[in-house]
Amino acid sequence: MPLTLATWNINSVRLRAGLVERLLQEAAPDILCLQECKSPVEKMPLEVFAALGWTHAVARGQKGYNGVAILSRRPLEDAGHIDWCGRGDARHVAARLEDGTVIHNLYIPAGGDVPDPALNEKFAHKLQFVEALRAWGRDAAPRRAILVGDLNIAPRPDDVWNHRELSKVISHTPVEREGLTAAQEAGGWVDVTRAHIPEGQLYSWWSYRARDWDASDRGRRLDHVWASPDLAGAAMDSAILRDARGWEKPSDHAPVLARFDL
């Protein structure tokens, strides 16, 4: 049977548990990967999602920030995590399905506001993280793997509302775009979303600061689904659930979905 996978920066899983429930009920993905859960694992409302049928879960959590979780209604096992940059941050968790497919759920640092690593430690950390991702992809040579998450970088000119203006803003600076592209190429990863939607403006994030985010439509595609080369051909279709950005008390990210024939 086809497998539907969704990734969503939920911006507090406890605050927005109701939105997670709504997504599970309306979109019914087999697997949902969440980022920025902002909660220790023991306080995540995993039992709420289990009651709906997503009875399998692996997670890494922190109080107040970071945090990643994988919810599934198909059996899976914890495949560990990587502590990129050695800071102990809960920014990665992996799960292995019964057929051997490994799902990597990743949350790359946002990077702050000043796009200069000499002046902004947060930006320096982000660039170090992306370089570590590149080195891992090169050394691990991922096979039968899917990598999803909030990568906090919009790599293509049509992944932002204004390429020229946003090239000076963190998430779309040349050094970030080049770094993420190098990481993608090092692992042989295929950008599944863009494989299915190759042309046109495409966003998954809209700022809370906009008075009317939908009308202004000043978005960025920060959330991604990548597949290893041997699984890229199994990807059937993709979608971004833009409407979820307009739900009551929403995350500033919209869920990104992909369907695989595994």
MIMAR-467660 format. One record per residue (C-alpha): residue in three letters; x, y, z. Coordinates in pm, whole numbers. Each point is the difference from the previous one (the first is absolute). Layout:
   code       xx       yy       zz
    ala        X        Y        Z
...
***
This chain:
   code       xx       yy       zz
    met        0        0        0
    pro      118      355      -66
    leu      142      184      300
    thr      -94      363       60
    leu      250      200      200
    ala      -45      352      137
    thr      246      241      158
    trp     -105      302      207
    asn      172      252      223
    ile     -276       16      258
    asn      150      278      219
    ser      -97     -168      331
    val     -166     -340      -13
    arg     -172       54      335
    leu     -146      337      -99
    arg     -112     -130     -339
    ala      -92     -360       77
    gly     -347       74     -135
    leu      145      101     -335
    val      201     -322      -13
    glu     -321     -193       69
    arg     -175      188     -280
    leu      278      -74     -247
    leu        5     -368       93
    gln     -375      -25      -46
    glu      -31      208     -318
    ala      318      -87     -191
    ala       55     -340      165
    pro      372      -37      -71
    asp      148     -336       92
    ile      295      181      155
    leu       19      353      138
    cys      335      157       84
    leu      -15      300      232
    gln      265      260       76
    glu       33      276      260
    cys     -207     -203      245
    lys      131      213      290
    ser      -58     -272      258
    pro      175     -281      182
    val     -110     -335     -141
    glu     -186      -97      317
    lys     -222      309      -32
    met      -82      -36     -370
    pro     -368     -101      -43
    leu       92     -322     -182
    glu     -287     -187      166
    val     -247      237     -167
    phe      134      -91     -343
    ala       20     -369       91
    ala     -371        6       81
    leu      -64      108     -360
    gly      199     -294     -137
    trp      354      139      -19
    thr      119     -244      261
    his      368       -8      -89
    ala      230      290       82
    val      365       92       48
    ala      109      340      126
    arg      275      216      142
    gly     -102      295      212
    gln      117      309      184
    lys     -180      238      232
    gly     -114      312     -181
    tyr      175      -38     -335
    asn      115     -242     -270
    gly     -151     -350       22
    val      -87     -246     -276
    ala     -250     -286      -17
    ile     -112     -266     -247
    leu     -359     -126       32
    ser     -109     -306     -195
    arg     -290     -236      -40
    arg      239     -254     -150
    pro      250     -190      216
    leu      341      160       32
    glu      300      -13      227
    asp      226      268      139
    ala      303       35     -226
    gly      183      241      228
    his      105      358      -54
    ile      300      208     -100
    asp      128      282      218
    trp      122      232     -274
    cys      241      263      133
    gly       18     -185      334
    arg     -229      234      190
    gly     -248     -255      127
    asp     -287      171     -183
    ala     -309     -205      -88
    arg       18       71     -372
    his       -1     -349     -152
    val     -176     -330       50
    ala      -17     -303     -229
    ala     -240     -292      -30
    arg       23     -324     -196
    leu     -306     -153     -167
    glu      -54     -373      -30
    asp      122        1     -362
    gly      329      160      106
    thr      -78      354     -112
    val      150      256      240
    ile     -178      332       60
    his      224      286      113
    asn     -182      292      164
    leu      217      311       15
    tyr      -25      353      136
    ile      279      230     -117
    pro       65      316      208
    ala     -171      316     -120
    gly      317      208       29
    gly     -113      326      155
    asp      -22      331     -184
    val      352      112      -99
    pro      139     -195     -300
    asp      362       24      111
    pro      152     -295      193
    ala      267      226      148
    leu     -265      220      161
    asn     -276     -254       58
    glu       77     -325      181
    lys     -341     -138      -91
    phe       75       40     -367
    ala      343     -156       45
    his     -168     -296      171
    lys     -244      -36     -289
    leu      279       -9     -257
    gln      191     -255      210
    phe     -311     -214       21
    val      -53        6     -377
    glu      366      -90      -55
    ala      -38     -292      243
    leu     -304     -114     -198
    arg      207       12     -318
    ala      281     -204      157
    trp     -248     -255      133
    gly     -163      -41     -339
    arg      339      -48     -161
    asp      118     -256      255
    ala     -326     -185       66
    ala     -105      -32     -367
    pro     -370      -24       98
    arg     -196     -291     -143
    arg     -371      -78       40
    ala      -37      323      194
    ile     -234      298       11
    leu      112      326      162
    val     -264      254       95
    gly      -34      304      216
    asp       31      371       51
    leu      336       61     -163
    asn      -46      378       42
    ile      143       73     -345
    ala     -186       84     -321
    pro      248     -116     -265
    arg     -155      114     -330
    pro      -87      351     -124
    asp     -363     -108      -35
    asp       -2     -135      357
    val      -39      357      130
    trp     -232      286      -85
    asn      286      232     -103
    his      333     -158      -89
    arg      195      326      -26
    glu     -123      144      329
    leu       17     -326      196
    ser      355      -76     -115
    lys      110      234      278
    val     -223     -168      260
    ile       85     -313      199
    ser     -164     -309     -150
    his       76      107     -358
    thr      353      142        5
    pro      240     -137     -262
    val      219     -175      259
    glu     -301     -185      143
    arg     -138      -97     -339
    glu      338     -123     -116
    gly       52     -193      324
    leu     -335     -175      -16
    thr       46      -85     -367
    ala      343     -146       80
    ala     -152     -208      282
    gln     -273     -125     -231
    glu      248      -93     -271
    ala      240     -167      244
    gly     -269     -246      108
    gly     -146      -36     -347
    trp     -331      120      143
    val     -288       79     -233
    asp     -226      295       86
    val     -330     -187      -25
    thr     -225      306       21
    arg      172      175     -288
    ala       17     -321     -200
    his     -381        4       -2
    ile      -50      378       -8
    pro      299      109     -208
    glu     -111      352      -95
    gly     -152      302      168
    gln        0      174      335
    leu      -37     -248      285
    tyr       -4       77      372
    ser      -46     -186      330
    trp       54      290      246
    trp     -161      340       42
    ser      101      243      274
    tyr     -225       75      295
    arg       90      366      -53
    ala     -212       33     -314
    arg     -337      163       63
    asp     -156     -224     -266
    trp      245     -279      -80
    asp     -224     -150     -268
    ala      -56      322     -194
    ser      360      120       18
    asp      131     -352      -67
    arg      356       83      101
    gly      101     -359       60
    arg      307     -222       -4
    arg       40     -375      -59
    leu      190     -103      313
    asp     -145     -350       47
    his      128     -284     -214
    val      -35     -366      -93
    trp      310     -168     -141
    ala       39     -360     -113
    ser      314     -205      -53
    pro       64      -86     -368
    asp     -134     -354       31
    leu     -334      126      138
    ala      -46      310     -213
    gly     -180     -196     -269
    ala     -247     -129      257
    ala     -124      352       76
    met     -347       31     -154
    asp     -118      355       73
    ser       43      296      235
    ala     -199      287      147
    ile       24      292      241
    leu     -311       44      215
    arg      -10      378      -16
    asp     -345       16      161
    ala      145     -121      331
    arg      184      332       34
    gly     -344      159       35
    trp     -131     -229      273
    glu      -75      152      340
    lys      317       89      195
    pro      217     -163     -268
    ser      364      -81      -35
    asp      174      235     -241
    his       89     -310     -206
    ala     -230     -210     -216
    pro       26     -381      -20
    val      181     -147     -299
    leu     -115     -341     -125
    ala      146     -265     -230
    arg     -128     -341     -100
    phe      229     -296      -65
    asp      -61     -342     -153
    leu      223     -203      232
***
